[in-house]
């Protein structure tokens, strides 16, 4: 079944859990087949066929999906903590918007987890020790960093995706991430939602490499992520 038709079903009022279950079904099946092809001695798998936990894996679509999954884990964990410990003086609109963003990031995280199946990396442990969750300035600055990073990551890795179905999913998710980024940037500094710090001379979002993104993301993680086949070891 094609991913587009699955997404059409989601748009036709399937609940979020149903969407995640059905949309991931075909992708997860492919993941199980890929895992089954691994051989003893493969550095990304142990002798029982279990994927090594914190490297995105061999070059290919599953590695890029794991890369996205890692970033979505980080964002979901951050916004979950923001909502659980809302900063002092948050308005009703801000509380509602952060709850929406949290729910989006959790949905993205769970989608990738189901889609990857046996190929999914382990759950990551965040480190938000540098964030003051009682301070609006600290929370918004961190949120802006995450959202800008996420958009640049998807845009920078999109060309590496071979499957048209996976590329479609990435395009749908990065468009949502860009909406988050615009809201957060405007919250931090009204009018900055699409300024020159994130756009190039052609009015397009800037991109970032896998190595560049992971260097930043690892600063917020206790469990560091590597991408050895893409030139980055944590």
C-alpha positions as CSV (number, residue, x, y, z in Angstrom):
1,X,0.0,0.0,0.0
2,X,1.4,3.4,-0.9
3,X,2.2,5.9,1.8
4,X,0.1,8.6,0.1
5,X,-3.0,6.6,0.3
6,X,-2.3,6.0,4.0
7,X,-2.0,9.7,4.5
8,X,-5.2,10.3,2.7
9,X,-6.9,7.9,5.1
10,X,-5.5,9.9,8.0
11,X,-6.8,13.1,6.5
12,X,-10.2,11.5,6.2
13,X,-10.7,11.7,10.0
14,X,-8.7,8.7,11.2
15,X,-7.6,9.3,14.8
16,X,-3.9,10.0,15.4
17,X,-3.2,6.5,16.8
18,X,-4.9,4.9,13.9
19,X,-2.9,7.0,11.5
20,X,0.3,6.1,13.1
21,X,-0.6,2.4,13.1
22,X,-1.7,2.2,9.5
23,X,0.8,4.6,8.0
24,X,3.7,2.8,9.6
25,X,2.6,-0.7,8.6
26,X,4.2,-0.9,5.2
27,X,7.3,0.9,6.3
28,X,7.8,-1.3,9.4
29,X,7.4,-4.4,7.3
30,X,10.2,-3.3,5.2
31,X,12.2,-2.6,8.3
32,X,11.8,-6.1,9.5
33,X,13.0,-7.5,6.2
34,X,16.0,-5.2,6.2
35,X,16.9,-6.3,9.8
36,X,16.6,-9.9,8.8
37,X,19.3,-9.4,6.1
38,X,22.0,-8.4,8.6
39,X,24.9,-10.8,9.0
40,X,27.2,-11.7,11.8
41,X,30.1,-9.2,12.0
42,X,28.1,-6.3,10.7
43,X,29.3,-3.4,13.0
44,X,25.8,-2.0,13.3
45,X,24.2,-5.2,14.6
46,X,25.2,-7.6,17.4
47,X,25.3,-11.4,17.0
48,X,21.6,-11.7,17.8
49,X,20.7,-9.3,15.0
50,X,19.9,-6.4,17.3
51,X,20.8,-2.9,15.9
52,X,23.6,-1.1,17.8
53,X,21.8,1.5,19.8
54,X,23.0,5.0,19.0
55,X,24.4,5.1,15.5
56,X,21.9,5.9,12.8
57,X,23.2,3.0,10.8
58,X,24.5,2.0,7.3
59,X,23.9,4.4,4.5
60,X,20.4,4.2,3.2
61,X,16.8,5.3,3.9
62,X,16.6,3.7,7.3
63,X,19.6,5.7,8.5
64,X,18.0,8.9,7.5
65,X,14.7,7.9,9.2
66,X,16.7,7.1,12.3
67,X,18.3,10.5,12.1
68,X,14.9,12.1,11.9
69,X,13.6,9.8,14.7
70,X,16.5,11.0,17.0
71,X,15.6,14.6,16.5
72,X,11.9,14.0,17.0
73,X,12.7,12.2,20.3
74,X,14.7,15.2,21.5
75,X,12.0,17.7,20.5
76,X,9.2,15.6,22.0
77,X,11.1,15.3,25.3
78,X,11.7,19.0,25.4
79,X,8.2,20.2,24.8
80,X,6.8,17.6,27.1
81,X,8.9,19.1,29.9
82,X,8.0,22.6,28.8
83,X,4.2,21.9,29.1
84,X,4.7,20.0,32.4
85,X,6.6,23.0,33.9
86,X,5.2,26.0,32.1
87,X,7.4,29.1,32.5
88,X,6.3,32.0,34.7
89,X,3.9,34.4,33.1
90,X,2.9,32.2,30.1
91,X,-0.3,33.4,28.4
92,X,-3.2,31.1,27.7
93,X,-2.3,31.3,24.0
94,X,1.3,30.3,24.7
95,X,0.2,27.4,26.8
96,X,-2.2,26.2,24.1
97,X,0.4,26.5,21.4
98,X,3.1,24.7,23.3
99,X,0.7,21.9,23.9
100,X,-0.1,21.6,20.2
101,X,3.6,21.6,19.4
102,X,4.2,18.9,22.0
103,X,1.5,16.7,20.5
104,X,2.9,17.2,17.0
105,X,6.4,16.2,18.1
106,X,5.1,13.1,20.0
107,X,3.1,12.1,16.9
108,X,6.2,12.5,14.7
109,X,8.4,10.5,17.2
110,X,5.9,7.6,17.4
111,X,5.5,7.6,13.6
112,X,9.2,7.1,13.0
113,X,9.5,4.5,15.8
114,X,6.7,2.4,14.3
115,X,7.9,3.0,10.7
116,X,11.5,1.8,11.5
117,X,10.4,-1.2,13.5
118,X,13.5,-3.4,14.2
119,X,15.8,-0.8,12.6
120,X,14.9,1.9,15.2
121,X,17.7,3.1,17.4
122,X,17.2,2.9,21.2
123,X,15.3,5.6,23.1
124,X,17.5,8.6,23.9
125,X,18.1,10.2,27.2
126,X,17.9,14.0,27.0
127,X,20.0,16.4,29.0
128,X,18.2,19.8,29.5
129,X,20.4,20.9,32.4
130,X,21.2,24.1,30.6
131,X,17.6,25.1,30.1
132,X,15.7,27.1,32.8
133,X,12.2,25.9,32.3
134,X,10.8,28.6,34.6
135,X,12.2,31.3,32.3
136,X,10.3,32.3,29.1
137,X,13.5,33.6,27.6
138,X,15.4,30.3,28.2
139,X,12.5,28.1,27.0
140,X,11.8,30.2,23.8
141,X,15.5,30.4,22.9
142,X,15.9,26.7,23.2
143,X,12.7,26.0,21.3
144,X,13.9,28.3,18.5
145,X,17.3,26.5,18.4
146,X,15.5,23.1,18.1
147,X,13.0,24.2,15.5
148,X,15.5,26.0,13.3
149,X,17.8,23.0,13.6
150,X,15.1,20.6,12.7
151,X,14.1,22.4,9.6
152,X,17.7,22.7,8.4
153,X,18.2,19.0,9.2
154,X,15.3,17.8,7.1
155,X,16.2,20.1,4.3
156,X,19.8,19.1,4.4
157,X,19.2,15.3,4.4
158,X,16.2,15.2,2.0
159,X,18.3,14.5,-1.0
160,X,19.7,11.4,0.6
161,X,16.3,9.7,0.7
162,X,15.8,7.2,-2.1
163,X,12.2,6.2,-1.5
164,X,9.6,8.6,-2.9
165,X,7.2,7.5,-0.1
166,X,9.7,8.3,2.6
167,X,10.5,11.6,0.9
168,X,6.8,12.5,0.9
169,X,6.7,11.8,4.6
170,X,9.7,13.9,5.3
171,X,8.3,16.8,3.2
172,X,5.0,16.7,5.2
173,X,6.8,16.7,8.5
174,X,9.3,19.5,7.7
175,X,6.4,21.7,6.6
176,X,5.0,21.3,10.1
177,X,8.4,21.9,11.7
178,X,8.6,25.1,9.7
179,X,5.3,26.3,11.1
180,X,6.6,25.6,14.6
181,X,9.8,27.5,13.8
182,X,7.9,30.5,12.5
183,X,5.7,30.7,15.6
184,X,8.5,30.3,18.0
185,X,10.7,32.9,16.2
186,X,7.9,35.4,16.3
187,X,7.3,34.7,20.0
188,X,11.0,35.4,20.6
189,X,11.2,38.5,18.4
190,X,8.1,39.7,16.5
191,X,8.7,39.9,12.8
192,X,11.6,37.4,12.8
193,X,9.6,34.4,11.6
194,X,11.5,34.3,8.2
195,X,14.4,36.6,8.5
196,X,17.9,36.5,6.9
197,X,19.4,34.3,9.6
198,X,17.5,31.3,8.4
199,X,16.9,32.1,4.7
200,X,19.4,32.2,1.9
201,X,19.6,34.8,-0.9
202,X,16.9,32.9,-2.9
203,X,14.4,33.1,-0.1
204,X,14.8,29.4,0.8
205,X,15.5,27.8,4.2
206,X,19.1,27.1,4.8
207,X,20.3,23.5,5.2
208,X,22.6,21.8,7.6
209,X,24.7,18.6,7.3
210,X,24.1,15.5,9.4
211,X,27.4,16.1,11.2
212,X,26.6,19.7,11.9
213,X,23.1,18.9,13.2
214,X,24.3,16.0,15.5
215,X,27.1,18.1,17.0
216,X,24.4,20.5,18.2
217,X,21.8,17.9,19.1
218,X,24.3,15.9,21.2
219,X,24.7,18.9,23.4
220,X,21.2,18.2,24.7
221,X,21.6,14.4,25.0
222,X,23.2,12.1,27.6
223,X,23.1,9.3,25.0
224,X,25.2,10.7,22.1
225,X,24.3,9.9,18.5
226,X,26.8,8.9,15.8
227,X,26.5,8.7,12.0
228,X,29.7,6.9,11.1
229,X,28.8,6.2,7.5
230,X,28.0,9.9,7.1
231,X,31.3,11.1,8.6
232,X,30.4,11.8,12.2
233,X,31.3,10.0,15.3
234,X,30.1,11.3,18.7
